[in-house]
């Protein structure tokens, strides 16, 4: 499985409503981008200090399929409209498990 | 599933041998800590600039099981002996998917 893992730290513009809309938009992507095999996300539960706020763990059959997702217009739109405005920092890794 | 996701950035002490040993030690943990349900890891494939170097994505049945893993002496030993010496930065999130 080709894994795409992203951890997000939100800024102080990240209201509950904006976080809810962002998650709703992300959760809609597997219905639009057929290359997505697995798509898990969630807010940090707060058991450890110093963590980031939110995680997305996606799975694809191949690097090529991941790149289709990465550059897909709907994915780009979610980033531009719902993630970038509330983003303080973002860390990612793609790996083959 | 209770998810534990960690992304690592290595320092310049991270030789190939030390990275190999670190991964070997981590991959042995599911055989020692029965609470681990899924345990995927890997080195960043390099398709995006600015990524971190390595990811670990683990799954547990519950937060309690994750905490057994987090505080397990064998896990702590791998961190102290094989990760901390080569670690530049670490970012984590735990979430319920």
N, CA and C atoms of all chains as a GROMACS GRO file, in nm:
protein
  582
    1UNK      N    1   0.085  -0.119   0.000
    1UNK     CA    2   0.000   0.000   0.000
    1UNK      C    3   0.089   0.124   0.000
    2UNK      N    4   0.050   0.221  -0.087
    2UNK     CA    5   0.121   0.349  -0.088
    2UNK      C    6   0.049   0.440   0.010
    3UNK      N    7   0.126   0.483   0.113
    3UNK     CA    8   0.065   0.562   0.221
    3UNK      C    9   0.097   0.712   0.208
    4UNK      N   10  -0.005   0.793   0.230
    4UNK     CA   11   0.011   0.939   0.236
    4UNK      C   12  -0.035   0.981   0.374
    5UNK      N   13   0.056   1.038   0.454
    5UNK     CA   14   0.025   1.076   0.592
    5UNK      C   15   0.053   1.224   0.610
    6UNK      N   16  -0.047   1.296   0.662
    6UNK     CA   17  -0.029   1.440   0.683
    6UNK      C   18  -0.077   1.476   0.823
    7UNK      N   19   0.004   1.556   0.894
    7UNK     CA   20  -0.035   1.606   1.026
    7UNK      C   21  -0.046   1.758   1.016
    8UNK      N   22  -0.152   1.813   1.076
    8UNK     CA   23  -0.181   1.956   1.065
    8UNK      C   24  -0.181   2.022   1.202
    9UNK      N   25  -0.130   2.143   1.208
    9UNK     CA   26  -0.142   2.231   1.326
    9UNK      C   27  -0.224   2.350   1.280
   10UNK      N   28  -0.335   2.378   1.349
   10UNK     CA   29  -0.426   2.485   1.304
   10UNK      C   30  -0.387   2.620   1.364
   11UNK      N   31  -0.425   2.726   1.299
   11UNK     CA   32  -0.402   2.861   1.353
   11UNK      C   33  -0.528   2.905   1.431
   12UNK      N   34  -0.529   3.032   1.478
   12UNK     CA   35  -0.639   3.074   1.566
   12UNK      C   36  -0.765   3.112   1.487
   13UNK      N   37  -0.762   3.094   1.355
   13UNK     CA   38  -0.883   3.115   1.273
   13UNK      C   39  -0.966   2.986   1.264
   14UNK      N   40  -0.913   2.880   1.324
   14UNK     CA   41  -0.977   2.748   1.308
   14UNK      C   42  -1.096   2.732   1.403
   15UNK      N   43  -1.206   2.792   1.366
   15UNK     CA   44  -1.327   2.780   1.448
   15UNK      C   45  -1.385   2.639   1.434
   16UNK      N   46  -1.474   2.604   1.526
   16UNK     CA   47  -1.536   2.470   1.518
   16UNK      C   48  -1.608   2.451   1.385
   17UNK      N   49  -1.676   2.555   1.341
   17UNK     CA   50  -1.751   2.547   1.216
   17UNK      C   51  -1.656   2.523   1.097
   18UNK      N   52  -1.545   2.595   1.095
   18UNK     CA   53  -1.451   2.579   0.983
   18UNK      C   54  -1.386   2.440   0.985
   19UNK      N   55  -1.360   2.390   1.106
   19UNK     CA   56  -1.303   2.255   1.118
   19UNK      C   57  -1.404   2.150   1.072
   20UNK      N   58  -1.529   2.172   1.109
   20UNK     CA   59  -1.636   2.078   1.069
   20UNK      C   60  -1.649   2.076   0.916
   21UNK      N   61  -1.651   2.197   0.853
   21UNK     CA   62  -1.664   2.206   0.706
   21UNK      C   63  -1.543   2.140   0.639
   22UNK      N   64  -1.422   2.167   0.691
   22UNK     CA   65  -1.299   2.110   0.634
   22UNK      C   66  -1.307   1.958   0.635
   23UNK      N   67  -1.348   1.902   0.751
   23UNK     CA   68  -1.354   1.754   0.762
   23UNK      C   69  -1.462   1.698   0.668
   24UNK      N   70  -1.573   1.768   0.659
   24UNK     CA   71  -1.684   1.726   0.571
   24UNK      C   72  -1.636   1.723   0.424
   25UNK      N   73  -1.564   1.825   0.384
   25UNK     CA   74  -1.513   1.833   0.246
   25UNK      C   75  -1.410   1.722   0.219
   26UNK      N   76  -1.322   1.698   0.316
   26UNK     CA   77  -1.224   1.590   0.298
   26UNK      C   78  -1.295   1.456   0.288
   27UNK      N   79  -1.392   1.433   0.376
   27UNK     CA   80  -1.461   1.302   0.378
   27UNK      C   81  -1.539   1.277   0.248
   28UNK      N   82  -1.566   1.383   0.172
   28UNK     CA   83  -1.638   1.366   0.045
   28UNK      C   84  -1.544   1.322  -0.068
   29UNK      N   85  -1.414   1.339  -0.048
   29UNK     CA   86  -1.321   1.313  -0.159
   29UNK      C   87  -1.318   1.167  -0.207
   30UNK      N   88  -1.324   1.067  -0.118
   30UNK     CA   89  -1.324   0.929  -0.170
   30UNK      C   90  -1.440   0.901  -0.267
   31UNK      N   91  -1.549   0.977  -0.256
   31UNK     CA   92  -1.659   0.960  -0.349
   31UNK      C   93  -1.633   1.025  -0.483
   32UNK      N   94  -1.531   1.109  -0.488
   32UNK     CA   95  -1.501   1.183  -0.611
   32UNK      C   96  -1.373   1.130  -0.677
   33UNK      N   97  -1.276   1.090  -0.596
   33UNK     CA   98  -1.145   1.048  -0.650
   33UNK      C   99  -1.131   0.897  -0.629
   34UNK      N  100  -1.152   0.822  -0.735
   34UNK     CA  101  -1.164   0.676  -0.722
   34UNK      C  102  -1.033   0.608  -0.685
   35UNK      N  103  -0.921   0.680  -0.701
   35UNK     CA  104  -0.791   0.620  -0.668
   35UNK      C  105  -0.770   0.603  -0.517
   36UNK      N  106  -0.850   0.670  -0.436
   36UNK     CA  107  -0.836   0.661  -0.291
   36UNK      C  108  -0.882   0.522  -0.244
   37UNK      N  109  -0.797   0.445  -0.183
   37UNK     CA  110  -0.834   0.312  -0.132
   37UNK      C  111  -0.877   0.319   0.016
   38UNK      N  112  -0.797   0.391   0.098
   38UNK     CA  113  -0.837   0.409   0.239
   38UNK      C  114  -0.819   0.556   0.273
   39UNK      N  115  -0.902   0.605   0.366
   39UNK     CA  116  -0.897   0.748   0.393
   39UNK      C  117  -0.945   0.770   0.536
   40UNK      N  118  -0.851   0.778   0.630
   40UNK     CA  119  -0.884   0.794   0.770
   40UNK      C  120  -0.837   0.931   0.818
   41UNK      N  121  -0.914   0.992   0.904
   41UNK     CA  122  -0.874   1.124   0.955
   41UNK      C  123  -0.933   1.143   1.094
   42UNK      N  124  -0.873   1.239   1.168
   42UNK     CA  125  -0.931   1.268   1.298
   42UNK      C  126  -0.854   1.372   1.375
   43UNK      N  127  -0.922   1.426   1.475
   43UNK     CA  128  -0.864   1.527   1.563
   43UNK      C  129  -0.787   1.460   1.675
   44UNK      N  130  -0.673   1.519   1.712
   44UNK     CA  131  -0.590   1.464   1.820
   44UNK      C  132  -0.673   1.453   1.948
   45UNK      N  133  -0.658   1.338   2.016
   45UNK     CA  134  -0.741   1.312   2.135
   45UNK      C  135  -0.684   1.377   2.262
   46UNK      N  136  -0.559   1.426   2.255
   46UNK     CA  137  -0.506   1.502   2.367
   46UNK      C  138  -0.441   1.420   2.477
   47UNK      N  139  -0.392   1.298   2.444
   47UNK     CA  140  -0.327   1.219   2.550
   47UNK      C  141  -0.179   1.252   2.564
   48UNK      N  142  -0.124   1.326   2.467
   48UNK     CA  143   0.017   1.363   2.476
   48UNK      C  144   0.036   1.512   2.448
   49UNK      N  145   0.122   1.577   2.527
   49UNK     CA  146   0.148   1.720   2.505
   49UNK      C  147   0.232   1.740   2.379
   50UNK      N  148   0.215   1.855   2.317
   50UNK     CA  149   0.301   1.892   2.205
   50UNK      C  150   0.260   1.831   2.072
   51UNK      N  151   0.149   1.759   2.069
   51UNK     CA  152   0.102   1.699   1.943
   51UNK      C  153   0.048   1.804   1.847
   52UNK      N  154   0.036   1.761   1.720
   52UNK     CA  155  -0.037   1.844   1.625
   52UNK      C  156  -0.186   1.820   1.646
   53UNK      N  157  -0.270   1.889   1.565
   53UNK     CA  158  -0.414   1.891   1.593
   53UNK      C  159  -0.495   1.789   1.516
   54UNK      N  160  -0.449   1.749   1.399
   54UNK     CA  161  -0.535   1.670   1.309
   54UNK      C  162  -0.445   1.583   1.221
   55UNK      N  163  -0.496   1.463   1.188
   55UNK     CA  164  -0.419   1.371   1.104
   55UNK      C  165  -0.507   1.320   0.990
   56UNK      N  166  -0.441   1.300   0.876
   56UNK     CA  167  -0.504   1.233   0.762
   56UNK      C  168  -0.411   1.121   0.720
   57UNK      N  169  -0.466   0.998   0.711
   57UNK     CA  170  -0.388   0.882   0.668
   57UNK      C  171  -0.462   0.821   0.550
   58UNK      N  172  -0.401   0.830   0.432
   58UNK     CA  173  -0.466   0.779   0.311
   58UNK      C  174  -0.385   0.664   0.253
   59UNK      N  175  -0.455   0.575   0.179
   59UNK     CA  176  -0.388   0.462   0.116
   59UNK      C  177  -0.425   0.454  -0.031
   60UNK      N  178  -0.325   0.419  -0.113
   60UNK     CA  179  -0.344   0.409  -0.258
   60UNK      C  180  -0.278   0.281  -0.307
   61UNK      N  181  -0.320   0.234  -0.426
   61UNK     CA  182  -0.259   0.114  -0.482
   61UNK      C  183  -0.119   0.140  -0.536
   62UNK      N  184  -0.089   0.267  -0.569
   62UNK     CA  185   0.041   0.298  -0.631
   62UNK      C  186   0.074   0.446  -0.613
   63UNK      N  187   0.198   0.478  -0.636
   63UNK     CA  188   0.240   0.618  -0.633
   63UNK      C  189   0.166   0.698  -0.738
   64UNK      N  190   0.144   0.637  -0.855
   64UNK     CA  191   0.074   0.707  -0.964
   64UNK      C  192  -0.068   0.746  -0.917
   65UNK      N  193  -0.135   0.652  -0.851
   65UNK     CA  194  -0.270   0.683  -0.802
   65UNK      C  195  -0.267   0.795  -0.700
   66UNK      N  196  -0.165   0.794  -0.613
   66UNK     CA  197  -0.152   0.903  -0.515
   66UNK      C  198  -0.135   1.036  -0.587
   67UNK      N  199  -0.054   1.039  -0.692
   67UNK     CA  200  -0.028   1.165  -0.764
   67UNK      C  201  -0.156   1.217  -0.832
   68UNK      N  202  -0.242   1.125  -0.879
   68UNK     CA  203  -0.371   1.168  -0.935
   68UNK      C  204  -0.450   1.241  -0.825
   69UNK      N  205  -0.452   1.181  -0.707
   69UNK     CA  206  -0.520   1.243  -0.592
   69UNK      C  207  -0.453   1.376  -0.560
   70UNK      N  208  -0.325   1.378  -0.545
   70UNK     CA  209  -0.255   1.500  -0.502
   70UNK      C  210  -0.288   1.619  -0.592
   71UNK      N  211  -0.296   1.593  -0.722
   71UNK     CA  212  -0.314   1.702  -0.819
   71UNK      C  213  -0.459   1.717  -0.866
   72UNK      N  214  -0.549   1.639  -0.808
   72UNK     CA  215  -0.689   1.645  -0.850
   72UNK      C  216  -0.750   1.782  -0.815
   73UNK      N  217  -0.826   1.845  -0.906
   73UNK     CA  218  -0.882   1.978  -0.881
   73UNK      C  219  -0.969   1.985  -0.754
   74UNK      N  220  -1.044   1.878  -0.727
   74UNK     CA  221  -1.131   1.881  -0.608
   74UNK      C  222  -1.047   1.880  -0.480
   75UNK      N  223  -0.939   1.805  -0.485
   75UNK     CA  224  -0.848   1.799  -0.370
   75UNK      C  225  -0.781   1.934  -0.352
   76UNK      N  226  -0.734   1.991  -0.460
   76UNK     CA  227  -0.668   2.122  -0.455
   76UNK      C  228  -0.765   2.227  -0.399
   77UNK      N  229  -0.892   2.216  -0.441
   77UNK     CA  230  -0.992   2.316  -0.396
   77UNK      C  231  -1.014   2.304  -0.245
   78UNK      N  232  -1.019   2.182  -0.193
   78UNK     CA  233  -1.038   2.165  -0.048
   78UNK      C  234  -0.920   2.227   0.027
   79UNK      N  235  -0.801   2.206  -0.027
   79UNK     CA  236  -0.682   2.264   0.037
   79UNK      C  237  -0.691   2.416   0.036
   80UNK      N  238  -0.717   2.471  -0.082
   80UNK     CA  239  -0.716   2.617  -0.096
   80UNK      C  240  -0.828   2.683  -0.013
   81UNK      N  241  -0.949   2.624  -0.020
   81UNK     CA  242  -1.064   2.691   0.043
   81UNK      C  243  -1.085   2.655   0.190
   82UNK      N  244  -1.047   2.533   0.229
   82UNK     CA  245  -1.082   2.488   0.364
   82UNK      C  246  -0.965   2.456   0.456
   83UNK      N  247  -0.845   2.439   0.400
   83UNK     CA  248  -0.732   2.405   0.487
   83UNK      C  249  -0.636   2.523   0.502
   84UNK      N  250  -0.591   2.578   0.388
   84UNK     CA  251  -0.493   2.688   0.394
   84UNK      C  252  -0.535   2.803   0.485
   85UNK      N  253  -0.663   2.847   0.484
   85UNK     CA  254  -0.702   2.961   0.570
   85UNK      C  255  -0.685   2.933   0.720
   86UNK      N  256  -0.684   2.806   0.761
   86UNK     CA  257  -0.677   2.777   0.906
   86UNK      C  258  -0.546   2.707   0.943
   87UNK      N  259  -0.452   2.705   0.848
   87UNK     CA  260  -0.331   2.624   0.867
   87UNK      C  261  -0.216   2.703   0.929
   88UNK      N  262  -0.161   2.651   1.037
   88UNK     CA  263  -0.042   2.709   1.098
   88UNK      C  264   0.082   2.632   1.049
   89UNK      N  265   0.072   2.497   1.050
   89UNK     CA  266   0.182   2.417   0.999
   89UNK      C  267   0.132   2.281   0.951
   90UNK      N  268   0.211   2.221   0.858
   90UNK     CA  269   0.171   2.094   0.798
   90UNK      C  270   0.296   2.009   0.778
   91UNK      N  271   0.290   1.882   0.819
   91UNK     CA  272   0.405   1.791   0.801
   91UNK      C  273   0.352   1.666   0.734
   92UNK      N  274   0.427   1.615   0.635
   92UNK     CA  275   0.379   1.499   0.562
   92UNK      C  276   0.491   1.401   0.531
   93UNK      N  277   0.450   1.275   0.508
   93UNK     CA  278   0.539   1.171   0.458
   93UNK      C  279   0.455   1.084   0.366
   94UNK      N  280   0.513   1.044   0.254
   94UNK     CA  281   0.452   0.938   0.173
   94UNK      C  282   0.548   0.819   0.176
   95UNK      N  283   0.496   0.701   0.201
   95UNK     CA  284   0.584   0.583   0.208
   95UNK      C  285   0.512   0.460   0.156
   96UNK      N  286   0.588   0.356   0.127
   96UNK     CA  287   0.532   0.229   0.082
   96UNK      C  288   0.538   0.134   0.200
   97UNK      N  289   0.420   0.084   0.241
   97UNK     CA  290   0.420  -0.002   0.360
   97UNK      C  291   0.416  -0.148   0.318
   98UNK      N  292  -1.097   0.228   1.530
   98UNK     CA  293  -0.954   0.202   1.552
   98UNK      C  294  -0.891   0.326   1.614
   99UNK      N  295  -0.809   0.301   1.719
   99UNK     CA  296  -0.735   0.413   1.780
   99UNK      C  297  -0.601   0.422   1.705
  100UNK      N  298  -0.580   0.538   1.642
  100UNK     CA  299  -0.461   0.554   1.557
  100UNK      C  300  -0.351   0.638   1.625
  101UNK      N  301  -0.229   0.591   1.613
  101UNK     CA  302  -0.111   0.665   1.660
  101UNK      C  303  -0.024   0.691   1.538
  102UNK      N  304  -0.004   0.817   1.504
  102UNK     CA  305   0.071   0.853   1.384
  102UNK      C  306   0.188   0.942   1.424
  103UNK      N  307   0.308   0.904   1.382
  103UNK     CA  308   0.427   0.983   1.415
  103UNK      C  309   0.510   1.005   1.289
  104UNK      N  310   0.554   1.128   1.267
  104UNK     CA  311   0.643   1.161   1.156
  104UNK      C  312   0.774   1.210   1.216
  105UNK      N  313   0.886   1.161   1.156
  105UNK     CA  314   1.018   1.190   1.210
  105UNK      C  315   1.104   1.262   1.106
  106UNK      N  316   1.182   1.358   1.153
  106UNK     CA  317   1.287   1.422   1.073
  106UNK      C  318   1.419   1.383   1.139
  107UNK      N  319   1.511   1.323   1.063
  107UNK     CA  320   1.637   1.274   1.121
  107UNK      C  321   1.745   1.381   1.119
  108UNK      N  322   1.840   1.368   1.209
  108UNK     CA  323   1.955   1.460   1.209
  108UNK      C  324   2.069   1.396   1.126
  109UNK      N  325   2.187   1.463   1.127
  109UNK     CA  326   2.294   1.417   1.036
  109UNK      C  327   2.371   1.297   1.094
  110UNK      N  328   2.326   1.246   1.210
  110UNK     CA  329   2.386   1.123   1.266
  110UNK      C  330   2.314   0.998   1.214
  111UNK      N  331   2.211   1.023   1.134
  111UNK     CA  332   2.125   0.911   1.091
  111UNK      C  333   2.190   0.836   0.973
  112UNK      N  334   2.287   0.753   1.006
  112UNK     CA  335   2.351   0.674   0.901
  112UNK      C  336   2.255   0.563   0.854
  113UNK      N  337   2.288   0.505   0.738
  113UNK     CA  338   2.203   0.396   0.686
  113UNK      C  339   2.194   0.282   0.786
  114UNK      N  340   2.305   0.251   0.850
  114UNK     CA  341   2.308   0.141   0.946
  114UNK      C  342   2.217   0.171   1.066
  115UNK      N  343   2.226   0.294   1.116
  115UNK     CA  344   2.144   0.328   1.233
  115UNK      C  345   1.995   0.328   1.195
  116UNK      N  346   1.964   0.372   1.074
  116UNK     CA  347   1.824   0.372   1.028
  116UNK      C  348   1.775   0.228   1.013
  117UNK      N  349   1.860   0.143   0.961
  117UNK     CA  350   1.825   0.000   0.944
  117UNK      C  351   1.796  -0.062   1.080
  118UNK      N  352   1.887  -0.038   1.178
  118UNK     CA  353   1.870  -0.095   1.313
  118UNK      C  354   1.742  -0.042   1.377
  119UNK      N  355   1.716   0.089   1.366
  119UNK     CA  356   1.597   0.152   1.423
  119UNK      C  357   1.472   0.084   1.368
  120UNK      N  358   1.469   0.066   1.236
  120UNK     CA  359   1.349   0.007   1.174
  120UNK      C  360   1.334  -0.139   1.218
  121UNK      N  361   1.445  -0.209   1.227
  121UNK     CA  362   1.444  -0.350   1.270
  121UNK      C  363   1.387  -0.361   1.412
  122UNK      N  364   1.431  -0.272   1.500
  122UNK     CA  365   1.385  -0.272   1.640
  122UNK      C  366   1.236  -0.238   1.647
  123UNK      N  367   1.193  -0.140   1.570
  123UNK     CA  368   1.050  -0.105   1.569
  123UNK      C  369   0.968  -0.223   1.518
  124UNK      N  370   1.014  -0.285   1.410
  124UNK     CA  371   0.936  -0.396   1.349
  124UNK      C  372   0.926  -0.516   1.441
  125UNK      N  373   1.013  -0.522   1.544
  125UNK     CA  374   1.006  -0.634   1.640
  125UNK      C  375   0.900  -0.611   1.747
  126UNK      N  376   0.856  -0.487   1.762
  126UNK     CA  377   0.766  -0.455   1.874
  126UNK      C  378   0.630  -0.528   1.868
  127UNK      N  379   0.567  -0.543   1.751
  127UNK     CA  380   0.438  -0.615   1.751
  127UNK      C  381   0.450  -0.757   1.806
  128UNK      N  382   0.570  -0.815   1.800
  128UNK     CA  383   0.590  -0.948   1.856
  128UNK      C  384   0.605  -0.946   2.007
  129UNK      N  385   0.625  -0.827   2.062
  129UNK     CA  386   0.648  -0.813   2.206
  129UNK      C  387   0.527  -0.750   2.275
  130UNK      N  388   0.464  -0.654   2.207
  130UNK     CA  389   0.354  -0.578   2.269
  130UNK      C  390   0.223  -0.620   2.200
  131UNK      N  391   0.146  -0.705   2.267
  131UNK     CA  392   0.030  -0.769   2.202
  131UNK      C  393  -0.083  -0.671   2.172
  132UNK      N  394  -0.078  -0.553   2.237
  132UNK     CA  395  -0.185  -0.454   2.213
  132UNK      C  396  -0.177  -0.392   2.073
  133UNK      N  397  -0.066  -0.406   2.005
  133UNK     CA  398  -0.050  -0.348   1.871
  133UNK      C  399  -0.136  -0.426   1.771
  134UNK      N  400  -0.230  -0.363   1.708
  134UNK     CA  401  -0.315  -0.431   1.607
  134UNK      C  402  -0.257  -0.415   1.466
  135UNK      N  403  -0.217  -0.289   1.430
  135UNK     CA  404  -0.153  -0.266   1.299
  135UNK      C  405  -0.030  -0.180   1.323
  136UNK      N  406   0.071  -0.200   1.240
  136UNK     CA  407   0.198  -0.130   1.264
  136UNK      C  408   0.267  -0.112   1.130
  137UNK      N  409   0.248   0.002   1.066
  137UNK     CA  410   0.307   0.028   0.936
  137UNK      C  411   0.410   0.140   0.950
  138UNK      N  412   0.518   0.128   0.876
  138UNK     CA  413   0.623   0.232   0.881
  138UNK      C  414   0.697   0.238   0.748
  139UNK      N  415   0.764   0.351   0.726
  139UNK     CA  416   0.844   0.357   0.605
  139UNK      C  417   0.912   0.490   0.585
  140UNK      N  418   1.010   0.489   0.498
  140UNK     CA  419   1.086   0.608   0.463
  140UNK      C  420   1.016   0.686   0.353
  141UNK      N  421   1.018   0.819   0.364
  141UNK     CA  422   0.954   0.904   0.265
  141UNK      C  423   1.011   0.873   0.126
  142UNK      N  424   0.920   0.864   0.027
  142UNK     CA  425   0.964   0.824  -0.108
  142UNK      C  426   1.018   0.941  -0.190
  143UNK      N  427   0.998   1.065  -0.141
  143UNK     CA  428   1.060   1.178  -0.207
  143UNK      C  429   0.981   1.239  -0.322
  144UNK      N  430   0.847   1.222  -0.323
  144UNK     CA  431   0.771   1.282  -0.433
  144UNK      C  432   0.730   1.426  -0.404
  145UNK      N  433   0.747   1.469  -0.277
  145UNK     CA  434   0.713   1.608  -0.245
  145UNK      C  435   0.825   1.674  -0.165
  146UNK      N  436   0.855   1.800  -0.198
  146UNK     CA  437   0.959   1.872  -0.124
  146UNK      C  438   0.909   1.907   0.016
  147UNK      N  439   1.003   1.916   0.109
  147UNK     CA  440   0.970   1.964   0.243
  147UNK      C  441   0.909   1.860   0.335
  148UNK      N  442   0.901   1.735   0.289
  148UNK     CA  443   0.846   1.630   0.375
  148UNK      C  444   0.940   1.593   0.488
  149UNK      N  445   0.885   1.522   0.587
  149UNK     CA  446   0.970   1.459   0.687
  149UNK      C  447   1.026   1.331   0.629
  150UNK      N  448   1.108   1.258   0.711
  150UNK     CA  449   1.185   1.146   0.655
  150UNK      C  450   1.121   1.010   0.673
  151UNK      N  451   1.040   0.993   0.776
  151UNK     CA  452   0.996   0.858   0.814
  151UNK      C  453   0.862   0.868   0.884
  152UNK      N  454   0.778   0.768   0.862
  152UNK     CA  455   0.644   0.768   0.924
  152UNK      C  456   0.619   0.634   0.993
  153UNK      N  457   0.548   0.642   1.104
  153UNK     CA  458   0.496   0.524   1.173
  153UNK      C  459   0.347   0.544   1.192
  154UNK      N  460   0.268   0.446   1.147
  154UNK     CA  461   0.122   0.452   1.163
  154UNK      C  462   0.081   0.323   1.235
  155UNK      N  463   0.035   0.338   1.358
  155UNK     CA  464  -0.002   0.220   1.438
  155UNK      C  465  -0.151   0.223   1.469
  156UNK      N  466  -0.208   0.104   1.491
  156UNK     CA  467  -0.350   0.095   1.525
  156UNK      C  468  -0.370   0.009   1.648
  157UNK      N  469  -0.465   0.053   1.733
  157UNK     CA  470  -0.495  -0.017   1.858
  157UNK      C  471  -0.646  -0.029   1.873
  158UNK      N  472  -0.690  -0.124   1.956
  158UNK     CA  473  -0.834  -0.139   1.980
  158UNK      C  474  -0.889  -0.027   2.066
  159UNK      N  475  -0.803   0.035   2.148
  159UNK     CA  476  -0.852   0.138   2.240
  159UNK      C  477  -0.739   0.231   2.282
  160UNK      N  478  -0.777   0.343   2.340
  160UNK     CA  479  -0.677   0.435   2.394
  160UNK      C  480  -0.595   0.368   2.502
  161UNK      N  481  -0.661   0.285   2.583
  161UNK     CA  482  -0.590   0.216   2.693
  161UNK      C  483  -0.480   0.128   2.635
  162UNK      N  484  -0.512   0.055   2.528
  162UNK     CA  485  -0.411  -0.032   2.466
  162UNK      C  486  -0.295   0.051   2.410
  163UNK      N  487  -0.328   0.166   2.351
  163UNK     CA  488  -0.221   0.254   2.302
  163UNK      C  489  -0.130   0.297   2.417
  164UNK      N  490  -0.189   0.331   2.532
  164UNK     CA  491  -0.109   0.379   2.646
  164UNK      C  492  -0.017   0.268   2.700
  165UNK      N  493  -0.064   0.142   2.694
  165UNK     CA  494   0.024   0.030   2.733
  165UNK      C  495   0.147   0.028   2.641
  166UNK      N  496   0.122   0.044   2.512
  166UNK     CA  497   0.231   0.049   2.413
  166UNK      C  498   0.322   0.169   2.442
  167UNK      N  499   0.260   0.287   2.457
  167UNK     CA  500   0.340   0.410   2.474
  167UNK      C  501   0.438   0.398   2.589
  168UNK      N  502   0.391   0.337   2.700
  168UNK     CA  503   0.473   0.331   2.822
  168UNK      C  504   0.546   0.198   2.838
  169UNK      N  505   0.536   0.110   2.741
  169UNK     CA  506   0.599  -0.022   2.751
  169UNK      C  507   0.752  -0.007   2.752
  170UNK      N  508   0.822  -0.079   2.844
  170UNK     CA  509   0.968  -0.063   2.854
  170UNK      C  510   1.043  -0.092   2.723
  171UNK      N  511   0.996  -0.189   2.646
  171UNK     CA  512   1.064  -0.221   2.519
  171UNK      C  513   1.048  -0.107   2.419
  172UNK      N  514   0.931  -0.045   2.420
  172UNK     CA  515   0.907   0.068   2.330
  172UNK      C  516   0.994   0.186   2.374
  173UNK      N  517   0.996   0.211   2.503
  173UNK     CA  518   1.077   0.322   2.556
  173UNK      C  519   1.225   0.299   2.523
  174UNK      N  520   1.270   0.172   2.528
  174UNK     CA  521   1.412   0.142   2.502
  174UNK      C  522   1.444   0.170   2.355
  175UNK      N  523   1.353   0.136   2.264
  175UNK     CA  524   1.378   0.162   2.122
  175UNK      C  525   1.390   0.313   2.099
  176UNK      N  526   1.302   0.388   2.165
  176UNK     CA  527   1.307   0.534   2.151
  176UNK      C  528   1.441   0.587   2.202
  177UNK      N  529   1.476   0.545   2.325
  177UNK     CA  530   1.598   0.600   2.388
  177UNK      C  531   1.725   0.560   2.312
  178UNK      N  532   1.731   0.432   2.272
  178UNK     CA  533   1.856   0.381   2.214
  178UNK      C  534   1.866   0.401   2.063
  179UNK      N  535   1.751   0.397   1.992
  179UNK     CA  536   1.760   0.394   1.845
  179UNK      C  537   1.695   0.512   1.774
  180UNK      N  538   1.611   0.589   1.844
  180UNK     CA  539   1.545   0.702   1.777
  180UNK      C  540   1.601   0.836   1.826
  181UNK      N  541   1.605   0.856   1.957
  181UNK     CA  542   1.651   0.985   2.009
  181UNK      C  543   1.788   1.027   1.956
  182UNK      N  544   1.887   0.935   1.947
  182UNK     CA  545   2.020   0.977   1.898
  182UNK      C  546   2.020   1.033   1.755
  183UNK      N  547   1.921   0.996   1.674
  183UNK     CA  548   1.923   1.040   1.533
  183UNK      C  549   1.808   1.137   1.502
  184UNK      N  550   1.741   1.182   1.608
  184UNK     CA  551   1.618   1.260   1.588
  184UNK      C  552   1.642   1.411   1.582
  185UNK      N  553   1.596   1.474   1.476
  185UNK     CA  554   1.600   1.620   1.465
  185UNK      C  555   1.464   1.677   1.511
  186UNK      N  556   1.354   1.615   1.460
  186UNK     CA  557   1.222   1.660   1.503
  186UNK      C  558   1.121   1.547   1.490
  187UNK      N  559   1.012   1.558   1.571
  187UNK     CA  560   0.911   1.453   1.575
  187UNK      C  561   0.775   1.520   1.589
  188UNK      N  562   0.677   1.478   1.509
  188UNK     CA  563   0.542   1.533   1.518
  188UNK      C  564   0.446   1.415   1.525
  189UNK      N  565   0.347   1.425   1.614
  189UNK     CA  566   0.256   1.311   1.631
  189UNK      C  567   0.112   1.358   1.650
  190UNK      N  568   0.022   1.265   1.617
  190UNK     CA  569  -0.121   1.282   1.647
  190UNK      C  570  -0.174   1.144   1.684
  191UNK      N  571  -0.260   1.140   1.782
  191UNK     CA  572  -0.338   1.018   1.809
  191UNK      C  573  -0.485   1.054   1.786
  192UNK      N  574  -0.555   0.971   1.712
  192UNK     CA  575  -0.696   1.001   1.683
  192UNK      C  576  -0.776   0.873   1.674
  193UNK      N  577  -0.909   0.887   1.683
  193UNK     CA  578  -0.999   0.773   1.668
  193UNK      C  579  -1.059   0.781   1.528
  194UNK      N  580  -1.035   0.675   1.448
  194UNK     CA  581  -1.084   0.682   1.309
  194UNK      C  582  -1.216   0.605   1.296
   0.00000   0.00000   0.00000
